[in-house]
């Protein structure tokens, strides 16, 4: 028995199997591409509408994010202002509590 012819026959057999696998894969790929193409054709009007509206949508989106940034800055400023007001109110509240304590001590009945 000749090993060269046996190896050659085995390689030819493997080559045929690989060719069959490639052909089946290629047919499936063609079927998938055809399916995708038909989906795109059916939705062509919707795709064109989306593509025409998309720039305006992004423009609006950028305007909204700019507005959110502005509002955030104002909120931060107002929060800082409120914290300062709270601190000054706390100072006056201490004085008010002291005055009320003195008034209570004056008007309370002593036993």
Chimera marker file (.cmm) of the C-alpha trace (Angstrom):
<marker_set name="trace">
<marker id="1" x="0.000" y="0.000" z="0.000" r="1" g="1" b="0" radius="0.5"/>
<marker id="2" x="1.340" y="3.395" z="-0.974" r="1" g="1" b="0" radius="0.5"/>
<marker id="3" x="1.178" y="5.972" z="1.858" r="1" g="1" b="0" radius="0.5"/>
<marker id="4" x="1.550" y="8.857" z="-0.579" r="1" g="1" b="0" radius="0.5"/>
<marker id="5" x="-1.620" y="7.903" z="-2.477" r="1" g="1" b="0" radius="0.5"/>
<marker id="6" x="-3.438" y="7.272" z="0.809" r="1" g="1" b="0" radius="0.5"/>
<marker id="7" x="-2.415" y="10.725" z="2.106" r="1" g="1" b="0" radius="0.5"/>
<marker id="8" x="-3.364" y="12.292" z="-1.204" r="1" g="1" b="0" radius="0.5"/>
<marker id="9" x="-6.779" y="10.610" z="-1.126" r="1" g="1" b="0" radius="0.5"/>
<marker id="10" x="-7.324" y="11.724" z="2.457" r="1" g="1" b="0" radius="0.5"/>
<marker id="11" x="-6.423" y="15.321" z="1.575" r="1" g="1" b="0" radius="0.5"/>
<marker id="12" x="-8.760" y="15.248" z="-1.427" r="1" g="1" b="0" radius="0.5"/>
<marker id="13" x="-11.551" y="13.880" z="0.785" r="1" g="1" b="0" radius="0.5"/>
<marker id="14" x="-10.941" y="16.610" z="3.413" r="1" g="1" b="0" radius="0.5"/>
<marker id="15" x="-10.797" y="19.242" z="0.667" r="1" g="1" b="0" radius="0.5"/>
<marker id="16" x="-14.183" y="18.113" z="-0.667" r="1" g="1" b="0" radius="0.5"/>
<marker id="17" x="-15.683" y="18.239" z="2.846" r="1" g="1" b="0" radius="0.5"/>
<marker id="18" x="-14.263" y="21.731" z="3.413" r="1" g="1" b="0" radius="0.5"/>
<marker id="19" x="-15.620" y="22.881" z="0.029" r="1" g="1" b="0" radius="0.5"/>
<marker id="20" x="-19.083" y="21.557" z="0.947" r="1" g="1" b="0" radius="0.5"/>
<marker id="21" x="-18.945" y="23.352" z="4.319" r="1" g="1" b="0" radius="0.5"/>
<marker id="22" x="-17.842" y="26.580" z="2.617" r="1" g="1" b="0" radius="0.5"/>
<marker id="23" x="-20.615" y="26.324" z="0.020" r="1" g="1" b="0" radius="0.5"/>
<marker id="24" x="-23.249" y="25.736" z="2.738" r="1" g="1" b="0" radius="0.5"/>
<marker id="25" x="-21.867" y="28.682" z="4.734" r="1" g="1" b="0" radius="0.5"/>
<marker id="26" x="-21.868" y="30.872" z="1.638" r="1" g="1" b="0" radius="0.5"/>
<marker id="27" x="-25.483" y="29.943" z="0.871" r="1" g="1" b="0" radius="0.5"/>
<marker id="28" x="-26.514" y="30.809" z="4.443" r="1" g="1" b="0" radius="0.5"/>
<marker id="29" x="-24.627" y="34.103" z="4.202" r="1" g="1" b="0" radius="0.5"/>
<marker id="30" x="-26.385" y="34.946" z="0.929" r="1" g="1" b="0" radius="0.5"/>
<marker id="31" x="-29.746" y="34.087" z="2.517" r="1" g="1" b="0" radius="0.5"/>
<marker id="32" x="-28.985" y="36.327" z="5.518" r="1" g="1" b="0" radius="0.5"/>
<marker id="33" x="-27.865" y="39.219" z="3.315" r="1" g="1" b="0" radius="0.5"/>
<marker id="34" x="-31.012" y="38.852" z="1.209" r="1" g="1" b="0" radius="0.5"/>
<marker id="35" x="-33.156" y="38.895" z="4.348" r="1" g="1" b="0" radius="0.5"/>
<marker id="36" x="-31.422" y="42.011" z="5.686" r="1" g="1" b="0" radius="0.5"/>
<marker id="37" x="-31.766" y="43.670" z="2.292" r="1" g="1" b="0" radius="0.5"/>
<marker id="38" x="-35.514" y="42.977" z="2.195" r="1" g="1" b="0" radius="0.5"/>
<marker id="39" x="-35.931" y="44.366" z="5.730" r="1" g="1" b="0" radius="0.5"/>
<marker id="40" x="-34.082" y="47.523" z="4.720" r="1" g="1" b="0" radius="0.5"/>
<marker id="41" x="-36.193" y="47.901" z="1.569" r="1" g="1" b="0" radius="0.5"/>
<marker id="42" x="-39.451" y="47.482" z="3.541" r="1" g="1" b="0" radius="0.5"/>
<marker id="43" x="-38.367" y="50.116" z="6.053" r="1" g="1" b="0" radius="0.5"/>
<marker id="44" x="-36.676" y="52.473" z="3.622" r="1" g="1" b="0" radius="0.5"/>
<marker id="45" x="-39.188" y="55.287" z="4.177" r="1" g="1" b="0" radius="0.5"/>
<marker id="46" x="-38.868" y="55.040" z="7.949" r="1" g="1" b="0" radius="0.5"/>
<marker id="47" x="-35.080" y="54.984" z="7.734" r="1" g="1" b="0" radius="0.5"/>
<marker id="48" x="-35.070" y="58.096" z="5.540" r="1" g="1" b="0" radius="0.5"/>
<marker id="49" x="-37.426" y="59.855" z="7.964" r="1" g="1" b="0" radius="0.5"/>
<marker id="50" x="-35.229" y="58.980" z="10.927" r="1" g="1" b="0" radius="0.5"/>
<marker id="51" x="-32.101" y="60.140" z="9.126" r="1" g="1" b="0" radius="0.5"/>
<marker id="52" x="-33.745" y="63.441" z="8.195" r="1" g="1" b="0" radius="0.5"/>
<marker id="53" x="-34.967" y="64.088" z="11.764" r="1" g="1" b="0" radius="0.5"/>
<marker id="54" x="-31.782" y="62.934" z="13.491" r="1" g="1" b="0" radius="0.5"/>
<marker id="55" x="-29.742" y="66.171" z="13.107" r="1" g="1" b="0" radius="0.5"/>
<marker id="56" x="-32.583" y="68.253" z="14.565" r="1" g="1" b="0" radius="0.5"/>
<marker id="57" x="-32.936" y="65.773" z="17.417" r="1" g="1" b="0" radius="0.5"/>
<marker id="58" x="-29.248" y="66.028" z="18.263" r="1" g="1" b="0" radius="0.5"/>
<marker id="59" x="-29.421" y="69.824" z="18.082" r="1" g="1" b="0" radius="0.5"/>
<marker id="60" x="-32.332" y="69.804" z="20.536" r="1" g="1" b="0" radius="0.5"/>
<marker id="61" x="-30.478" y="67.339" z="22.729" r="1" g="1" b="0" radius="0.5"/>
<marker id="62" x="-27.431" y="69.621" z="22.891" r="1" g="1" b="0" radius="0.5"/>
<marker id="63" x="-29.659" y="72.600" z="23.741" r="1" g="1" b="0" radius="0.5"/>
<marker id="64" x="-31.318" y="70.608" z="26.512" r="1" g="1" b="0" radius="0.5"/>
<marker id="65" x="-27.973" y="69.580" z="27.995" r="1" g="1" b="0" radius="0.5"/>
<marker id="66" x="-26.804" y="73.209" z="27.895" r="1" g="1" b="0" radius="0.5"/>
<marker id="67" x="-29.991" y="74.270" z="29.688" r="1" g="1" b="0" radius="0.5"/>
<marker id="68" x="-29.504" y="71.543" z="32.285" r="1" g="1" b="0" radius="0.5"/>
<marker id="69" x="-25.959" y="72.771" z="32.883" r="1" g="1" b="0" radius="0.5"/>
<marker id="70" x="-27.243" y="76.340" z="33.343" r="1" g="1" b="0" radius="0.5"/>
<marker id="71" x="-29.966" y="75.202" z="35.735" r="1" g="1" b="0" radius="0.5"/>
<marker id="72" x="-27.429" y="73.149" z="37.679" r="1" g="1" b="0" radius="0.5"/>
<marker id="73" x="-25.191" y="76.195" z="38.067" r="1" g="1" b="0" radius="0.5"/>
<marker id="74" x="-28.123" y="78.278" z="39.346" r="1" g="1" b="0" radius="0.5"/>
<marker id="75" x="-29.129" y="75.529" z="41.786" r="1" g="1" b="0" radius="0.5"/>
<marker id="76" x="-25.583" y="75.369" z="43.129" r="1" g="1" b="0" radius="0.5"/>
<marker id="77" x="-25.520" y="79.165" z="43.579" r="1" g="1" b="0" radius="0.5"/>
<marker id="78" x="-28.906" y="79.193" z="45.324" r="1" g="1" b="0" radius="0.5"/>
<marker id="79" x="-27.870" y="76.322" z="47.581" r="1" g="1" b="0" radius="0.5"/>
<marker id="80" x="-24.733" y="78.183" z="48.621" r="1" g="1" b="0" radius="0.5"/>
<marker id="81" x="-26.808" y="81.309" z="49.265" r="1" g="1" b="0" radius="0.5"/>
<marker id="82" x="-29.318" y="79.322" z="51.327" r="1" g="1" b="0" radius="0.5"/>
<marker id="83" x="-26.505" y="77.822" z="53.397" r="1" g="1" b="0" radius="0.5"/>
<marker id="84" x="-25.146" y="81.318" z="54.127" r="1" g="1" b="0" radius="0.5"/>
<marker id="85" x="-28.644" y="82.495" z="55.082" r="1" g="1" b="0" radius="0.5"/>
<marker id="86" x="-29.069" y="79.504" z="57.365" r="1" g="1" b="0" radius="0.5"/>
<marker id="87" x="-25.798" y="80.277" z="59.115" r="1" g="1" b="0" radius="0.5"/>
<marker id="88" x="-26.802" y="83.901" z="59.755" r="1" g="1" b="0" radius="0.5"/>
<marker id="89" x="-30.285" y="82.782" z="60.849" r="1" g="1" b="0" radius="0.5"/>
<marker id="90" x="-28.675" y="80.381" z="63.323" r="1" g="1" b="0" radius="0.5"/>
<marker id="91" x="-26.728" y="83.288" z="64.847" r="1" g="1" b="0" radius="0.5"/>
<marker id="92" x="-29.931" y="85.292" z="65.346" r="1" g="1" b="0" radius="0.5"/>
<marker id="93" x="-31.753" y="82.213" z="66.630" r="1" g="1" b="0" radius="0.5"/>
<marker id="94" x="-29.221" y="81.905" z="69.454" r="1" g="1" b="0" radius="0.5"/>
<marker id="95" x="-29.947" y="85.514" z="70.452" r="1" g="1" b="0" radius="0.5"/>
<marker id="96" x="-33.699" y="84.918" z="70.299" r="1" g="1" b="0" radius="0.5"/>
<marker id="97" x="-33.405" y="81.825" z="72.498" r="1" g="1" b="0" radius="0.5"/>
<marker id="98" x="-31.310" y="83.782" z="75.018" r="1" g="1" b="0" radius="0.5"/>
<marker id="99" x="-33.876" y="86.612" z="75.120" r="1" g="1" b="0" radius="0.5"/>
<marker id="100" x="-36.754" y="84.159" z="75.555" r="1" g="1" b="0" radius="0.5"/>
<marker id="101" x="-34.874" y="82.364" z="78.342" r="1" g="1" b="0" radius="0.5"/>
<marker id="102" x="-34.309" y="85.663" z="80.163" r="1" g="1" b="0" radius="0.5"/>
<marker id="103" x="-37.978" y="86.624" z="79.717" r="1" g="1" b="0" radius="0.5"/>
<marker id="104" x="-39.070" y="83.231" z="81.030" r="1" g="1" b="0" radius="0.5"/>
<marker id="105" x="-36.837" y="83.595" z="84.060" r="1" g="1" b="0" radius="0.5"/>
<marker id="106" x="-38.210" y="87.070" z="84.774" r="1" g="1" b="0" radius="0.5"/>
<marker id="107" x="-41.880" y="86.159" z="84.472" r="1" g="1" b="0" radius="0.5"/>
<marker id="108" x="-41.723" y="82.693" z="85.968" r="1" g="1" b="0" radius="0.5"/>
<marker id="109" x="-43.075" y="82.279" z="89.460" r="1" g="1" b="0" radius="0.5"/>
<marker id="110" x="-40.421" y="81.746" z="92.044" r="1" g="1" b="0" radius="0.5"/>
<marker id="111" x="-41.119" y="79.276" z="94.807" r="1" g="1" b="0" radius="0.5"/>
<link id1="1" id2="2" r="1" g="1" b="0" radius="0.2"/>
<link id1="2" id2="3" r="1" g="1" b="0" radius="0.2"/>
<link id1="3" id2="4" r="1" g="1" b="0" radius="0.2"/>
<link id1="4" id2="5" r="1" g="1" b="0" radius="0.2"/>
<link id1="5" id2="6" r="1" g="1" b="0" radius="0.2"/>
<link id1="6" id2="7" r="1" g="1" b="0" radius="0.2"/>
<link id1="7" id2="8" r="1" g="1" b="0" radius="0.2"/>
<link id1="8" id2="9" r="1" g="1" b="0" radius="0.2"/>
<link id1="9" id2="10" r="1" g="1" b="0" radius="0.2"/>
<link id1="10" id2="11" r="1" g="1" b="0" radius="0.2"/>
<link id1="11" id2="12" r="1" g="1" b="0" radius="0.2"/>
<link id1="12" id2="13" r="1" g="1" b="0" radius="0.2"/>
<link id1="13" id2="14" r="1" g="1" b="0" radius="0.2"/>
<link id1="14" id2="15" r="1" g="1" b="0" radius="0.2"/>
<link id1="15" id2="16" r="1" g="1" b="0" radius="0.2"/>
<link id1="16" id2="17" r="1" g="1" b="0" radius="0.2"/>
<link id1="17" id2="18" r="1" g="1" b="0" radius="0.2"/>
<link id1="18" id2="19" r="1" g="1" b="0" radius="0.2"/>
<link id1="19" id2="20" r="1" g="1" b="0" radius="0.2"/>
<link id1="20" id2="21" r="1" g="1" b="0" radius="0.2"/>
<link id1="21" id2="22" r="1" g="1" b="0" radius="0.2"/>
<link id1="22" id2="23" r="1" g="1" b="0" radius="0.2"/>
<link id1="23" id2="24" r="1" g="1" b="0" radius="0.2"/>
<link id1="24" id2="25" r="1" g="1" b="0" radius="0.2"/>
<link id1="25" id2="26" r="1" g="1" b="0" radius="0.2"/>
<link id1="26" id2="27" r="1" g="1" b="0" radius="0.2"/>
<link id1="27" id2="28" r="1" g="1" b="0" radius="0.2"/>
<link id1="28" id2="29" r="1" g="1" b="0" radius="0.2"/>
<link id1="29" id2="30" r="1" g="1" b="0" radius="0.2"/>
<link id1="30" id2="31" r="1" g="1" b="0" radius="0.2"/>
<link id1="31" id2="32" r="1" g="1" b="0" radius="0.2"/>
<link id1="32" id2="33" r="1" g="1" b="0" radius="0.2"/>
<link id1="33" id2="34" r="1" g="1" b="0" radius="0.2"/>
<link id1="34" id2="35" r="1" g="1" b="0" radius="0.2"/>
<link id1="35" id2="36" r="1" g="1" b="0" radius="0.2"/>
<link id1="36" id2="37" r="1" g="1" b="0" radius="0.2"/>
<link id1="37" id2="38" r="1" g="1" b="0" radius="0.2"/>
<link id1="38" id2="39" r="1" g="1" b="0" radius="0.2"/>
<link id1="39" id2="40" r="1" g="1" b="0" radius="0.2"/>
<link id1="40" id2="41" r="1" g="1" b="0" radius="0.2"/>
<link id1="41" id2="42" r="1" g="1" b="0" radius="0.2"/>
<link id1="42" id2="43" r="1" g="1" b="0" radius="0.2"/>
<link id1="43" id2="44" r="1" g="1" b="0" radius="0.2"/>
<link id1="44" id2="45" r="1" g="1" b="0" radius="0.2"/>
<link id1="45" id2="46" r="1" g="1" b="0" radius="0.2"/>
<link id1="46" id2="47" r="1" g="1" b="0" radius="0.2"/>
<link id1="47" id2="48" r="1" g="1" b="0" radius="0.2"/>
<link id1="48" id2="49" r="1" g="1" b="0" radius="0.2"/>
<link id1="49" id2="50" r="1" g="1" b="0" radius="0.2"/>
<link id1="50" id2="51" r="1" g="1" b="0" radius="0.2"/>
<link id1="51" id2="52" r="1" g="1" b="0" radius="0.2"/>
<link id1="52" id2="53" r="1" g="1" b="0" radius="0.2"/>
<link id1="53" id2="54" r="1" g="1" b="0" radius="0.2"/>
<link id1="54" id2="55" r="1" g="1" b="0" radius="0.2"/>
<link id1="55" id2="56" r="1" g="1" b="0" radius="0.2"/>
<link id1="56" id2="57" r="1" g="1" b="0" radius="0.2"/>
<link id1="57" id2="58" r="1" g="1" b="0" radius="0.2"/>
<link id1="58" id2="59" r="1" g="1" b="0" radius="0.2"/>
<link id1="59" id2="60" r="1" g="1" b="0" radius="0.2"/>
<link id1="60" id2="61" r="1" g="1" b="0" radius="0.2"/>
<link id1="61" id2="62" r="1" g="1" b="0" radius="0.2"/>
<link id1="62" id2="63" r="1" g="1" b="0" radius="0.2"/>
<link id1="63" id2="64" r="1" g="1" b="0" radius="0.2"/>
<link id1="64" id2="65" r="1" g="1" b="0" radius="0.2"/>
<link id1="65" id2="66" r="1" g="1" b="0" radius="0.2"/>
<link id1="66" id2="67" r="1" g="1" b="0" radius="0.2"/>
<link id1="67" id2="68" r="1" g="1" b="0" radius="0.2"/>
<link id1="68" id2="69" r="1" g="1" b="0" radius="0.2"/>
<link id1="69" id2="70" r="1" g="1" b="0" radius="0.2"/>
<link id1="70" id2="71" r="1" g="1" b="0" radius="0.2"/>
<link id1="71" id2="72" r="1" g="1" b="0" radius="0.2"/>
<link id1="72" id2="73" r="1" g="1" b="0" radius="0.2"/>
<link id1="73" id2="74" r="1" g="1" b="0" radius="0.2"/>
<link id1="74" id2="75" r="1" g="1" b="0" radius="0.2"/>
<link id1="75" id2="76" r="1" g="1" b="0" radius="0.2"/>
<link id1="76" id2="77" r="1" g="1" b="0" radius="0.2"/>
<link id1="77" id2="78" r="1" g="1" b="0" radius="0.2"/>
<link id1="78" id2="79" r="1" g="1" b="0" radius="0.2"/>
<link id1="79" id2="80" r="1" g="1" b="0" radius="0.2"/>
<link id1="80" id2="81" r="1" g="1" b="0" radius="0.2"/>
<link id1="81" id2="82" r="1" g="1" b="0" radius="0.2"/>
<link id1="82" id2="83" r="1" g="1" b="0" radius="0.2"/>
<link id1="83" id2="84" r="1" g="1" b="0" radius="0.2"/>
<link id1="84" id2="85" r="1" g="1" b="0" radius="0.2"/>
<link id1="85" id2="86" r="1" g="1" b="0" radius="0.2"/>
<link id1="86" id2="87" r="1" g="1" b="0" radius="0.2"/>
<link id1="87" id2="88" r="1" g="1" b="0" radius="0.2"/>
<link id1="88" id2="89" r="1" g="1" b="0" radius="0.2"/>
<link id1="89" id2="90" r="1" g="1" b="0" radius="0.2"/>
<link id1="90" id2="91" r="1" g="1" b="0" radius="0.2"/>
<link id1="91" id2="92" r="1" g="1" b="0" radius="0.2"/>
<link id1="92" id2="93" r="1" g="1" b="0" radius="0.2"/>
<link id1="93" id2="94" r="1" g="1" b="0" radius="0.2"/>
<link id1="94" id2="95" r="1" g="1" b="0" radius="0.2"/>
<link id1="95" id2="96" r="1" g="1" b="0" radius="0.2"/>
<link id1="96" id2="97" r="1" g="1" b="0" radius="0.2"/>
<link id1="97" id2="98" r="1" g="1" b="0" radius="0.2"/>
<link id1="98" id2="99" r="1" g="1" b="0" radius="0.2"/>
<link id1="99" id2="100" r="1" g="1" b="0" radius="0.2"/>
<link id1="100" id2="101" r="1" g="1" b="0" radius="0.2"/>
<link id1="101" id2="102" r="1" g="1" b="0" radius="0.2"/>
<link id1="102" id2="103" r="1" g="1" b="0" radius="0.2"/>
<link id1="103" id2="104" r="1" g="1" b="0" radius="0.2"/>
<link id1="104" id2="105" r="1" g="1" b="0" radius="0.2"/>
<link id1="105" id2="106" r="1" g="1" b="0" radius="0.2"/>
<link id1="106" id2="107" r="1" g="1" b="0" radius="0.2"/>
<link id1="107" id2="108" r="1" g="1" b="0" radius="0.2"/>
<link id1="108" id2="109" r="1" g="1" b="0" radius="0.2"/>
<link id1="109" id2="110" r="1" g="1" b="0" radius="0.2"/>
<link id1="110" id2="111" r="1" g="1" b="0" radius="0.2"/>
</marker_set>
